[in-house]
Amino acid sequence: MDVRNQSDFSEVVLLGFTQDRTINIVLFFLFLIIYLITIFGNGLIICTILFNSQLHIPMYFFLCNLSFIDFCYSSTAVPRLLSDLFSVKRTISNLACGIQLYITVFMGGTECQLLALMAYDRFVAICRPLHYRLLMKWSLCYGLTIFVWLFSFMINMVPSLFTPLKLCYQNQINHFMCEILGVTRLSCVDISMNELEIF
């Protein structure tokens, strides 16, 4: 391990976008509109599925979960991005950066596994239409969904909680959020295995 100039930083600087105020105002309204459409769209999907009894089938149950994941995923970084567009000092505490990073990784992993579960649901519906209700019982749907959330937590969160990174040399990320590779590259130790695991 290289021990030159190691420092304990209490915050991370997000370089992100330009300091040009005009560009930042345009970006603010652009990202705000996209964020509001995302939040409104996902909220509308969730409410429609919950309040319409005809949509209480496994496919829409999984779609409701997917909308919730997208709601959480976009709410992890975008509000911070919107506030940073108007701030001069774009810093985030190590704790907030870690929370943002963990939620992003957790939601991304859960989304991938949920999409695989949705593909299985469609496979059963298309290839075994007469057995669909038997194969995709509600108890199985709930169990598979709980398994997806717990399994995603176990494979995405638990290993990283036991191997925290010590930041050194610099505390600047050329990104607008705490992106996993950007934060990993701030580490004092060799990160080649971490990068391989991420990819």
N, CA, C and O of each residue as an XYZ file, in Angstrom:
796
protein
N       0.837     -1.173      0.000
C       0.000      0.000      0.000
C       0.880      1.234      0.000
O       1.855      1.304      0.749
N       0.556      2.178     -0.808
C       1.275      3.428     -0.909
C       0.801      4.359      0.195
O      -0.400      4.584      0.344
N       1.732      4.900      0.968
C       1.335      5.702      2.121
C       1.634      7.187      1.941
O       1.559      7.937      2.914
N       1.966      7.634      0.751
C       2.282      9.037      0.552
C       1.032      9.901      0.601
O       0.010      9.586     -0.007
N       1.140     10.983      1.331
C       0.122     12.030      1.337
C      -1.291     11.513      1.584
O      -2.231     11.953      0.922
N      -1.451     10.598      2.516
C      -2.791     10.108      2.826
C      -3.493     11.089      3.744
O      -2.923     11.533      4.741
N      -4.694     11.419      3.419
C      -5.477     12.351      4.216
C      -6.858     11.780      4.422
O      -7.381     11.047      3.583
N      -7.438     12.125      5.545
C      -8.828     11.750      5.787
C      -9.699     12.925      5.376
O      -9.707     13.962      6.040
N     -10.423     12.766      4.297
C     -11.318     13.804      3.820
C     -12.692     13.567      4.422
O     -13.158     12.430      4.506
N     -13.336     14.648      4.839
C     -14.666     14.521      5.413
C     -15.753     14.772      4.373
O     -16.937     14.565      4.640
N     -15.344     15.218      3.187
C     -16.314     15.468      2.131
C     -15.684     15.205      0.770
O     -14.463     15.158      0.619
N     -16.552     15.038     -0.203
C     -16.144     14.783     -1.579
C     -16.625     15.947     -2.427
O     -17.751     16.420     -2.269
N     -15.765     16.407     -3.329
C     -16.113     17.503     -4.223
C     -16.628     16.900     -5.529
O     -15.944     16.101     -6.168
N     -17.840     17.292     -5.915
C     -18.438     16.821     -7.165
C     -18.224     17.889     -8.232
O     -18.874     18.935     -8.205
N     -17.324     17.632     -9.163
C     -17.015     18.625    -10.187
C     -18.161     18.778    -11.173
O     -18.490     19.891    -11.583
N     -18.761     17.671    -11.550
C     -19.984     17.663    -12.345
C     -20.001     18.549    -13.560
O     -19.320     18.275    -14.548
N     -20.778     19.615    -13.491
C     -21.009     20.470    -14.639
C     -20.197     21.756    -14.541
O     -19.444     21.969    -13.591
N     -20.368     22.577    -15.518
C     -19.659     23.840    -15.626
C     -20.108     24.831    -14.541
O     -21.141     24.635    -13.902
N     -19.331     25.880    -14.345
C     -19.698     26.946    -13.417
C     -20.451     28.076    -14.120
O     -20.848     29.048    -13.477
N     -20.648     27.957    -15.427
C     -21.360     28.987    -16.197
C     -22.825     29.022    -15.743
O     -23.552     28.036    -15.862
N     -23.233     30.176    -15.225
C     -24.576     30.310    -14.647
C     -25.685     30.119    -15.671
O     -26.711     29.514    -15.359
N     -25.502     30.618    -16.879
C     -26.526     30.494    -17.923
C     -26.761     29.029    -18.289
O     -27.902     28.577    -18.388
N     -25.677     28.304    -18.485
C     -25.791     26.875    -18.806
C     -26.441     26.128    -17.643
O     -27.271     25.244    -17.857
N     -26.063     26.482    -16.411
C     -26.625     25.803    -15.244
C     -28.121     26.071    -15.094
O     -28.863     25.189    -14.661
N     -28.572     27.266    -15.442
C     -30.010     27.562    -15.377
C     -30.770     26.706    -16.389
O     -31.819     26.144    -16.073
N     -30.235     26.612    -17.601
C     -30.864     25.774    -18.629
C     -30.884     24.311    -18.180
O     -31.899     23.628    -18.311
N     -29.743     23.835    -17.646
C     -29.678     22.450    -17.170
C     -30.631     22.218    -16.008
O     -31.265     21.166    -15.921
N     -30.734     23.193    -15.119
C     -31.648     23.059    -13.985
C     -33.075     22.812    -14.460
O     -33.723     21.868    -14.010
N     -33.565     23.650    -15.360
C     -34.938     23.483    -15.831
C     -35.112     22.209    -16.655
O     -36.162     21.570    -16.588
N     -34.103     21.837    -17.422
C     -34.166     20.604    -18.197
C     -34.263     19.387    -17.272
O     -35.133     18.534    -17.445
N     -33.352     19.319    -16.280
C     -33.367     18.181    -15.358
C     -34.592     18.208    -14.444
O     -35.113     17.156    -14.073
N     -35.048     19.392    -14.085
C     -36.248     19.485    -13.252
C     -37.463     18.952    -13.989
O     -38.268     18.220    -13.412
N     -37.602     19.310    -15.254
C     -38.737     18.815    -16.050
C     -38.657     17.300    -16.198
O     -39.660     16.607    -16.027
N     -37.477     16.783    -16.514
C     -37.307     15.331    -16.659
C     -37.609     14.625    -15.339
O     -38.277     13.591    -15.320
N     -37.112     15.191    -14.230
C     -37.339     14.590    -12.908
C     -38.825     14.591    -12.541
O     -39.349     13.590    -12.051
N     -39.499     15.721    -12.781
C     -40.924     15.802    -12.453
C     -41.752     14.838    -13.308
O     -42.702     14.231    -12.815
N     -41.396     14.701    -14.571
C     -42.088     13.733    -15.432
C     -41.865     12.310    -14.927
O     -42.784     11.491    -14.907
N     -40.626     12.030    -14.518
C     -40.310     10.698    -13.983
C     -41.094     10.415    -12.712
O     -41.693      9.348    -12.579
N     -41.097     11.356    -11.779
C     -41.811     11.167    -10.516
C     -43.321     11.060    -10.758
O     -43.982     10.175    -10.215
N     -43.856     11.967    -11.575
C     -45.292     11.947    -11.865
C     -45.674     10.655    -12.599
O     -46.678     10.026    -12.264
N     -44.885     10.264    -13.590
C     -45.181      9.050    -14.355
C     -45.155      7.805    -13.499
O     -46.060      6.975    -13.585
N     -44.126      7.662    -12.668
C     -44.042      6.483    -11.803
C     -45.134      6.496    -10.737
O     -45.702      5.453    -10.412
N     -45.427      7.676    -10.193
C     -46.520      7.775     -9.224
C     -47.860      7.421     -9.849
O     -48.689      6.761     -9.223
N     -48.070      7.861    -11.082
C     -49.308      7.548    -11.794
C     -49.421      6.050    -12.065
O     -50.497      5.474    -11.910
N     -48.331      5.422    -12.465
C     -48.342      3.967    -12.696
C     -48.683      3.230    -11.410
O     -49.533      2.339    -11.409
N     -48.023      3.596    -10.316
C     -48.258      2.917     -9.032
C     -49.706      3.107     -8.586
O     -50.363      2.142     -8.196
N     -50.206      4.336     -8.638
C     -51.595      4.594     -8.206
C     -52.609      3.879     -9.094
O     -53.591      3.326     -8.598
N     -52.376      3.889    -10.386
C     -53.295      3.216    -11.310
C     -53.366      1.727    -11.012
O     -54.448      1.140    -10.992
N     -52.216      1.122    -10.783
C     -52.184     -0.316    -10.511
C     -52.823     -0.628     -9.157
O     -53.541     -1.618     -9.024
N     -52.566      0.209     -8.159
C     -53.115     -0.053     -6.824
C     -54.625      0.123     -6.766
O     -55.310     -0.630     -6.074
N     -55.150      1.110     -7.486
C     -56.573      1.432     -7.361
C     -57.451      0.808     -8.430
O     -58.674      0.933     -8.355
N     -56.877      0.142     -9.418
C     -57.664     -0.513    -10.451
C     -57.589     -2.023    -10.226
O     -56.550     -2.641    -10.460
N     -58.691     -2.609     -9.772
C     -58.682     -4.039     -9.419
C     -58.456     -4.949    -10.630
O     -58.017     -6.087    -10.469
N     -58.748     -4.463    -11.836
C     -58.507     -5.280    -13.031
C     -57.018     -5.459    -13.308
O     -56.624     -6.373    -14.033
N     -56.193     -4.591    -12.733
C     -54.745     -4.672    -12.948
C     -54.035     -5.445    -11.836
O     -52.806     -5.438    -11.766
N     -54.787     -6.100    -10.981
C     -54.177     -6.868     -9.902
C     -53.807     -8.263    -10.392
O     -54.381     -9.266     -9.967
N     -52.842     -8.296    -11.288
C     -52.279     -9.537    -11.808
C     -50.768     -9.436    -11.659
O     -50.235     -8.336    -11.511
N     -50.062    -10.580    -11.696
C     -48.616    -10.562    -11.440
C     -47.821     -9.583    -12.304
O     -46.914     -8.920    -11.802
N     -48.147     -9.481    -13.592
C     -47.383     -8.603    -14.465
C     -47.420     -7.163    -13.960
O     -46.388     -6.492    -13.951
N     -48.564     -6.684    -13.548
C     -48.689     -5.308    -13.069
C     -48.141     -5.145    -11.654
O     -47.694     -4.062    -11.278
N     -48.176     -6.217    -10.877
C     -47.542     -6.185     -9.559
C     -46.042     -5.960     -9.716
O     -45.458     -5.143     -9.002
N     -45.415     -6.680    -10.646
C     -43.984     -6.494    -10.896
C     -43.711     -5.111    -11.489
O     -42.705     -4.483    -11.158
N     -44.590     -4.639    -12.349
C     -44.439     -3.306    -12.933
C     -44.544     -2.225    -11.854
O     -43.850     -1.211    -11.922
N     -45.397     -2.437    -10.877
C     -45.526     -1.505     -9.758
C     -44.212     -1.460     -8.964
O     -43.762     -0.385     -8.567
N     -43.612     -2.602     -8.739
C     -42.309     -2.663     -8.067
C     -41.246     -1.948     -8.880
O     -40.423     -1.220     -8.326
N     -41.259     -2.150    -10.185
C     -40.287     -1.505    -11.072
C     -40.443      0.014    -11.043
O     -39.446      0.736    -11.047
N     -41.666      0.501    -11.013
C     -41.914      1.940    -10.919
C     -41.419      2.492     -9.592
O     -40.867      3.591     -9.546
N     -41.611      1.744     -8.515
C     -41.117      2.169     -7.206
C     -39.593      2.249     -7.208
O     -39.019      3.190     -6.660
N     -38.938      1.264     -7.823
C     -37.480      1.276     -7.912
C     -37.011      2.490     -8.702
O     -36.061      3.165     -8.303
N     -37.671      2.768     -9.818
C     -37.296      3.921    -10.641
C     -37.524      5.223     -9.884
O     -36.728      6.155     -9.998
N     -38.596      5.294     -9.120
C     -38.885      6.459     -8.283
C     -37.744      6.686     -7.287
O     -37.249      7.806     -7.156
N     -37.329      5.635     -6.590
C     -36.242      5.742     -5.601
C     -34.907      6.023     -6.280
O     -34.117      6.836     -5.802
N     -34.666      5.354     -7.385
C     -33.396      5.478     -8.106
C     -33.175      6.908     -8.586
O     -32.087      7.461     -8.418
N     -34.186      7.497     -9.174
C     -34.033      8.872     -9.673
C     -34.012      9.882     -8.532
O     -33.387     10.934     -8.663
N     -34.676      9.591     -7.417
C     -34.689     10.512     -6.287
C     -33.404     10.459     -5.469
O     -33.217     11.270     -4.562
N     -32.531      9.530     -5.773
C     -31.274      9.427     -5.051
C     -30.303     10.532     -5.442
O     -29.636     11.094     -4.573
N     -30.208     10.853     -6.714
C     -29.193     11.791     -7.183
C     -29.733     13.104     -7.722
O     -29.073     14.134     -7.590
N     -30.905     13.097     -8.322
C     -31.378     14.290     -9.033
C     -31.636     15.485     -8.108
O     -31.239     16.594     -8.468
N     -32.276     15.334     -6.938
C     -32.454     16.521     -6.085
C     -31.121     17.176     -5.706
O     -31.011     18.401     -5.664
N     -30.127     16.354     -5.437
C     -28.791     16.887     -5.116
C     -28.202     17.599     -6.334
O     -27.602     18.667     -6.209
N     -28.377     17.002     -7.501
C     -27.892     17.618     -8.743
C     -28.533     18.980     -8.954
O     -27.848     19.936     -9.315
N     -29.834     19.079     -8.734
C     -30.534     20.347     -8.928
C     -30.015     21.428     -7.981
O     -29.864     22.583     -8.378
N     -29.742     21.056     -6.736
C     -29.217     22.055     -5.799
C     -27.769     22.412     -6.122
O     -27.362     23.558     -5.933
N     -26.987     21.449     -6.606
C     -25.580     21.719     -6.935
C     -25.419     22.606     -8.160
O     -24.389     23.263     -8.311
N     -26.398     22.638     -9.020
C     -26.294     23.487    -10.209
C     -26.218     24.971     -9.850
O     -25.706     25.770    -10.633
N     -26.728     25.345     -8.664
C     -26.691     26.745     -8.243
C     -25.709     27.005     -7.106
O     -25.599     28.137     -6.635
N     -24.999     25.980     -6.663
C     -24.057     26.197     -5.569
C     -22.641     26.373     -6.109
O     -22.267     25.800     -7.132
N     -21.877     27.174     -5.398
C     -20.489     27.415     -5.786
C     -19.617     26.258     -5.299
O     -18.762     25.759     -6.031
N     -19.842     25.845     -4.067
C     -19.062     24.761     -3.479
C     -19.882     23.478     -3.565
O     -20.807     23.274     -2.779
N     -19.551     22.632     -4.501
C     -20.323     21.410     -4.737
C     -19.704     20.249     -3.974
O     -19.034     19.395     -4.554
N     -19.932     20.230     -2.688
C     -19.382     19.172     -1.849
C     -20.511     18.340     -1.264
O     -21.646     18.797     -1.121
N     -20.164     17.118     -0.936
C     -21.098     16.201     -0.282
C     -20.308     15.473      0.793
O     -19.169     15.069      0.559
N     -20.894     15.303      1.954
C     -20.185     14.626      3.037
C     -19.946     13.163      2.664
O     -20.646     12.589      1.829
N     -18.941     12.586      3.307
C     -18.645     11.177      3.025
C     -19.833     10.283      3.356
O     -20.101      9.316      2.642
N     -20.549     10.600      4.438
C     -21.719      9.808      4.815
C     -22.813      9.913      3.757
O     -23.372      8.902      3.331
N     -23.116     11.142      3.335
C     -24.150     11.329      2.309
C     -23.735     10.693      0.993
O     -24.567     10.123      0.287
N     -22.456     10.788      0.661
C     -21.950     10.162     -0.563
C     -22.095      8.640     -0.482
O     -22.509      7.993     -1.444
N     -21.749      8.082      0.679
C     -21.889      6.640      0.863
C     -23.326      6.177      0.776
O     -23.619      5.155      0.156
N     -24.230      6.931      1.401
C     -25.653      6.583      1.345
C     -26.155      6.639     -0.093
O     -26.857      5.738     -0.551
N     -25.784      7.716     -0.806
C     -26.190      7.848     -2.210
C     -25.646      6.697     -3.046
O     -26.350      6.144     -3.890
N     -24.406      6.348     -2.809
C     -23.761      5.259     -3.550
C     -24.436      3.918     -3.259
O     -24.721      3.153     -4.181
N     -24.692      3.633     -1.982
C     -25.308      2.361     -1.615
C     -26.730      2.234     -2.157
O     -27.119      1.173     -2.647
N     -27.500      3.310     -2.068
C     -28.877      3.260     -2.583
C     -28.868      3.059     -4.095
O     -29.672      2.294     -4.629
N     -27.952      3.750     -4.786
C     -27.866      3.606     -6.238
C     -27.508      2.175     -6.630
O     -28.123      1.600     -7.529
N     -26.519      1.607     -5.959
C     -26.107      0.227     -6.264
C     -27.231     -0.753     -5.924
O     -27.508     -1.676     -6.689
N     -27.871     -0.547     -4.782
C     -28.957     -1.439     -4.363
C     -30.131     -1.381     -5.336
O     -30.653     -2.418     -5.746
N     -30.543     -0.179     -5.702
C     -31.675     -0.041     -6.626
C     -31.326     -0.569     -8.017
O     -32.165     -1.190     -8.669
N     -30.098     -0.328     -8.475
C     -29.684     -0.845     -9.782
C     -29.676     -2.360     -9.819
O     -30.138     -2.963    -10.787
N     -29.152     -2.980     -8.769
C     -29.136     -4.439     -8.703
C     -30.530     -5.029     -8.594
O     -30.833     -6.042     -9.225
N     -31.378     -4.399     -7.796
C     -32.751     -4.873     -7.647
C     -33.514     -4.748     -8.960
O     -34.298     -5.626     -9.319
N     -33.279     -3.652     -9.670
C     -33.955     -3.460    -10.958
C     -33.585     -4.556    -11.958
O     -34.455     -5.084    -12.650
N     -32.316     -4.895    -12.034
C     -31.883     -5.947    -12.969
C     -32.537     -7.284    -12.638
O     -33.006     -7.991    -13.530
N     -32.567     -7.622    -11.362
C     -33.161     -8.896    -10.970
C     -34.678     -8.889    -11.159
O     -35.265     -9.904    -11.534
N     -35.301     -7.761    -10.902
C     -36.755     -7.671    -11.110
C     -37.098     -7.796    -12.591
O     -38.107     -8.408    -12.943
N     -36.271     -7.223    -13.457
C     -36.500     -7.372    -14.898
C     -36.384     -8.845    -15.314
O     -37.138     -9.309    -16.169
N     -35.442     -9.575    -14.711
C     -35.333    -11.014    -14.992
C     -36.586    -11.746    -14.510
O     -37.072    -12.653    -15.186
N     -37.105    -11.362    -13.358
C     -38.334    -11.961    -12.833
C     -39.526    -11.649    -13.734
O     -40.379    -12.507    -13.957
N     -39.585    -10.424    -14.250
C     -40.656    -10.052    -15.171
C     -40.549    -10.845    -16.482
O     -41.561    -11.214    -17.076
N     -39.327    -11.098    -16.918
C     -39.139    -11.903    -18.127
C     -39.631    -13.328    -17.898
O     -40.235    -13.931    -18.786
N     -39.372    -13.865    -16.702
C     -39.873    -15.204    -16.380
C     -41.402    -15.219    -16.373
O     -42.021    -16.160    -16.870
N     -42.003    -14.179    -15.811
C     -43.461    -14.073    -15.792
C     -44.027    -14.082    -17.207
O     -45.002    -14.781    -17.479
N     -43.429    -13.321    -18.098
C     -43.903    -13.275    -19.491
C     -43.636    -14.604    -20.202
O     -44.430    -15.019    -21.047
N     -42.527    -15.277    -19.869
C     -42.231    -16.588    -20.446
C     -43.332    -17.585    -20.082
O     -43.821    -18.328    -20.933
N     -43.708    -17.587    -18.807
C     -44.767    -18.505    -18.360
C     -46.087    -18.144    -19.034
O     -46.821    -19.036    -19.459
N     -46.401    -16.858    -19.139
C     -47.668    -16.431    -19.745
C     -47.751    -16.803    -21.216
O     -48.829    -17.136    -21.710
N     -46.625    -16.751    -21.923
C     -46.631    -17.041    -23.362
C     -46.492    -18.532    -23.641
O     -47.202    -19.072    -24.489
N     -45.592    -19.195    -22.942
C     -45.310    -20.607    -23.238
C     -46.223    -21.581    -22.496
O     -46.404    -22.711    -22.950
N     -46.789    -21.178    -21.390
C     -47.686    -22.047    -20.622
C     -48.966    -21.294    -20.245
O     -49.274    -21.173    -19.059
N     -49.702    -20.796    -21.209
C     -50.863    -19.935    -20.876
C     -51.941    -20.650    -20.053
O     -52.593    -20.025    -19.217
N     -52.132    -21.940    -20.282
C     -53.168    -22.655    -19.540
C     -52.757    -22.949    -18.099
O     -53.609    -23.164    -17.238
N     -51.459    -22.957    -17.842
C     -50.952    -23.234    -16.490
C     -50.505    -21.961    -15.778
O     -49.965    -22.026    -14.674
N     -50.728    -20.802    -16.402
C     -50.197    -19.543    -15.867
C     -50.676    -19.266    -14.445
O     -49.869    -18.946    -13.572
N     -51.979    -19.386    -14.207
C     -52.505    -19.083    -12.874
C     -51.987    -20.058    -11.823
O     -51.843    -19.698    -10.655
N     -51.710    -21.277    -12.231
C     -51.176    -22.260    -11.306
C     -49.699    -21.990    -11.018
O     -49.257    -22.088     -9.873
N     -48.935    -21.647    -12.071
C     -47.502    -21.424    -11.906
C     -47.169    -20.072    -11.280
O     -46.160    -19.951    -10.586
N     -47.985    -19.071    -11.508
C     -47.721    -17.726    -10.986
C     -48.768    -17.338     -9.940
O     -49.475    -16.341    -10.090
N     -48.852    -18.141     -8.885
C     -49.764    -17.841     -7.786
C     -49.268    -16.596     -7.055
O     -48.087    -16.256     -7.116
N     -50.187    -15.922     -6.365
C     -49.806    -14.705     -5.653
C     -48.760    -14.977     -4.580
O     -47.866    -14.159     -4.363
N     -48.866    -16.115     -3.911
C     -47.874    -16.430     -2.879
C     -46.479    -16.549     -3.502
O     -45.493    -16.122     -2.901
N     -46.395    -17.127     -4.699
C     -45.116    -17.243     -5.390
C     -44.616    -15.862     -5.836
O     -43.427    -15.563     -5.717
N     -45.510    -15.037     -6.340
C     -45.129    -13.676     -6.770
C     -44.569    -12.869     -5.614
O     -43.531    -12.220     -5.745
N     -45.265    -12.910     -4.469
C     -44.782    -12.184     -3.295
C     -43.438    -12.749     -2.828
O     -42.515    -12.001     -2.507
N     -43.347    -14.064     -2.798
C     -42.101    -14.700     -2.370
C     -40.931    -14.365     -3.280
O     -39.834    -14.074     -2.804
N     -41.160    -14.406     -4.590
C     -40.091    -14.072     -5.539
C     -39.682    -12.609     -5.434
O     -38.500    -12.284     -5.548
N     -40.644    -11.735     -5.220
C     -40.332    -10.313     -5.090
C     -39.521    -10.046     -3.819
O     -38.544     -9.297     -3.847
N     -39.924    -10.653     -2.720
C     -39.160    -10.512     -1.476
C     -37.752    -11.075     -1.662
O     -36.774    -10.489     -1.199
N     -37.659    -12.211     -2.340
C     -36.352    -12.810     -2.603
C     -35.485    -11.864     -3.429
O     -34.300    -11.703     -3.134
N     -36.052    -11.236     -4.456
C     -35.291    -10.310     -5.304
C     -34.740     -9.154     -4.468
O     -33.567     -8.802     -4.603
N     -35.566     -8.562     -3.612
C     -35.120     -7.438     -2.787
C     -34.041     -7.881     -1.798
O     -33.019     -7.209     -1.657
N     -34.261     -9.003     -1.114
C     -33.272     -9.478     -0.135
C     -31.981     -9.936     -0.803
O     -30.889     -9.641     -0.318
N     -32.105    -10.654     -1.912
C     -30.912    -11.138     -2.618
C     -30.097     -9.967     -3.155
O     -28.868     -9.987     -3.102
N     -30.768     -8.963     -3.664
C     -30.064     -7.784     -4.154
C     -29.332     -7.084     -3.019
O     -28.205     -6.620     -3.192
N     -29.969     -7.008     -1.866
C     -29.302     -6.416     -0.705
C     -28.066     -7.218     -0.336
O     -27.005     -6.654     -0.070
N     -28.208     -8.528     -0.322
C     -27.093     -9.390      0.085
C     -25.911     -9.308     -0.885
O     -24.764     -9.238     -0.443
N     -26.163     -9.314     -2.182
C     -25.036     -9.339     -3.120
C     -24.495     -7.953     -3.448
O     -23.353     -7.831     -3.891
N     -25.289     -6.912     -3.240
C     -24.825     -5.568     -3.576
C     -24.374     -4.757     -2.370
O     -23.432     -3.971     -2.477
N     -25.014     -4.927     -1.245
C     -24.735     -4.081     -0.099
C     -23.789     -4.717      0.908
O     -22.828     -4.079      1.337
N     -24.043     -5.948      1.287
C     -23.284     -6.578      2.367
C     -21.784     -6.630      2.071
O     -20.995     -6.267      2.943
N     -21.348     -7.068      0.870
C     -19.895     -7.093      0.640
C     -19.238     -5.717      0.747
O     -18.133     -5.601      1.277
N     -19.897     -4.689      0.256
C     -19.296     -3.359      0.301
C     -19.301     -2.777      1.717
O     -18.451     -1.949      2.046
N     -20.248     -3.200      2.555
C     -20.255     -2.730      3.939
C     -19.080     -3.289      4.736
O     -18.605     -2.649      5.675
N     -18.610     -4.480      4.365
C     -17.500     -5.098      5.074
C     -16.133     -4.700      4.520
O     -15.108     -5.019      5.123
N     -16.105     -4.012      3.391
C     -14.844     -3.552      2.817
C     -14.924     -2.061      2.498
O     -14.970     -1.674      1.330
N     -14.942     -1.217      3.549
C     -15.038      0.219      3.290
C     -13.757      0.744      2.647
O     -12.666      0.221      2.879
N     -13.912      1.783      1.838
C     -12.770      2.395      1.166
C     -12.241      3.558      1.984
O     -13.012      4.331      2.553
N     -10.919      3.678      2.039
C     -10.291      4.847      2.658
C      -9.870      5.769      1.534
O      -9.074      5.392      0.674
N     -10.407      6.981      1.542
C     -10.112      7.939      0.484
C      -8.791      8.643      0.772
O      -8.485      8.967      1.920
N      -8.019      8.872     -0.276
C      -6.768      9.596     -0.103
C      -6.358     10.275     -1.400
O      -6.995     10.110     -2.440
N      -5.272     11.048     -1.312
C      -4.688     11.791     -2.436
C      -5.570     12.937     -2.893
O      -5.100     14.073     -2.966
N      -6.783     12.689     -3.191
C      -7.692     13.735     -3.636
C      -9.109     13.361     -3.226
O      -9.388     12.213     -2.881
N      -9.976     14.323     -3.268
C     -11.368     14.056     -2.911
C     -12.312     14.648     -3.954
O     -13.412     15.085     -3.616
N     -11.893     14.665     -5.210
C     -12.704     15.230     -6.276
C     -13.141     14.142     -7.258
O     -12.344     13.302     -7.677
N     -14.420     14.180     -7.612
C     -14.978     13.252     -8.593
C     -15.477     14.078     -9.764
O     -16.211     15.048     -9.578
N     -15.085     13.699    -10.954
C     -15.538     14.410    -12.143
C     -16.897     13.862    -12.567
O     -17.055     13.282    -13.642
N     -17.876     14.069    -11.679
C     -19.223     13.551    -11.890
C     -20.176     14.425    -11.101
O     -19.736     15.220    -10.270
N     -21.487     14.296    -11.345
C     -22.467     15.099    -10.617
C     -23.062     14.350     -9.437
O     -23.884     14.906     -8.709
N     -22.663     13.096     -9.232
C     -23.137     12.296     -8.109
C     -22.012     11.370     -7.667
O     -20.977     11.278     -8.327
N     -22.219     10.687     -6.552
C     -21.222      9.733     -6.076
C     -21.356      8.446     -6.880
O     -22.054      7.513     -6.481
N     -20.687      8.418     -7.995
C     -20.724      7.280     -8.910
C     -19.694      6.255     -8.436
O     -18.610      6.629     -7.987
N     -20.023      4.980     -8.533
C     -19.239      3.933     -7.887
C     -17.782      3.882     -8.362
O     -16.875      3.757     -7.539
N     -17.550      3.976     -9.656
C     -16.167      3.938    -10.129
C     -15.405      5.201     -9.749
O     -14.214      5.140     -9.445
N     -16.084      6.341     -9.763
C     -15.438      7.586     -9.368
C     -14.991      7.558     -7.920
O     -13.882      7.989     -7.606
N     -15.839      7.055     -7.032
C     -15.491      6.969     -5.616
C     -14.415      5.915     -5.402
O     -13.495      6.129     -4.613
N     -14.512      4.792     -6.082
C     -13.525      3.723     -5.925
C     -12.134      4.194     -6.330
O     -11.142      3.798     -5.718
N     -12.057      5.030     -7.347
C     -10.751      5.514     -7.822
C     -10.102      6.505     -6.869
O      -8.942      6.865     -7.067
N     -10.809      6.956     -5.845
C     -10.225      7.838     -4.837
C      -9.532      7.061     -3.725
O      -8.965      7.665     -2.815
N      -9.569      5.748     -3.782
C      -9.046      4.902     -2.713
C      -7.521      4.879     -2.689
O      -6.859      5.105     -3.701
N      -6.983      4.597     -1.499
C      -5.534      4.504     -1.312
C      -4.984      3.163     -1.778
O      -3.799      3.067     -2.098
N      -5.793      2.157     -1.822
C      -5.326      0.799     -2.107
C      -5.529      0.449     -3.572
O      -6.185      1.179     -4.315
N      -4.961     -0.669     -3.974
C      -5.123     -1.159     -5.339
C      -6.591     -1.536     -5.551
O      -7.158     -2.313     -4.782
N      -7.189     -0.988     -6.584
C      -8.628     -1.179     -6.822
C      -8.912     -2.056     -8.031
O     -10.054     -2.125     -8.486
N      -7.901     -2.723     -8.555
C      -8.117     -3.511     -9.767
C      -9.152     -4.615     -9.545
O      -9.966     -4.884    -10.428
N      -9.127     -5.254     -8.376
C     -10.117     -6.300     -8.089
C     -11.510     -5.690     -7.913
O     -12.505     -6.278     -8.337
N     -11.577     -4.509     -7.287
C     -12.871     -3.836     -7.124
C     -13.465     -3.482     -8.480
O     -14.659     -3.683     -8.705
N     -12.639     -2.955     -9.390
C     -13.128     -2.608    -10.721
C     -13.603     -3.857    -11.466
O     -14.609     -3.818    -12.175
N     -12.876     -4.963    -11.303
C     -13.278     -6.217    -11.948
C     -14.625     -6.691    -11.405
O     -15.475     -7.144    -12.172
N     -14.829     -6.592    -10.083
C     -16.100     -6.985     -9.471
C     -17.245     -6.106     -9.983
O     -18.343     -6.595    -10.248
N     -16.975     -4.807    -10.116
C     -18.016     -3.889    -10.580
C     -18.435     -4.220    -11.991
O     -19.626     -4.269    -12.298
N     -17.442     -4.453    -12.866
C     -17.766     -4.761    -14.258
C     -18.363     -6.139    -14.383
O     -18.698     -6.569    -15.487
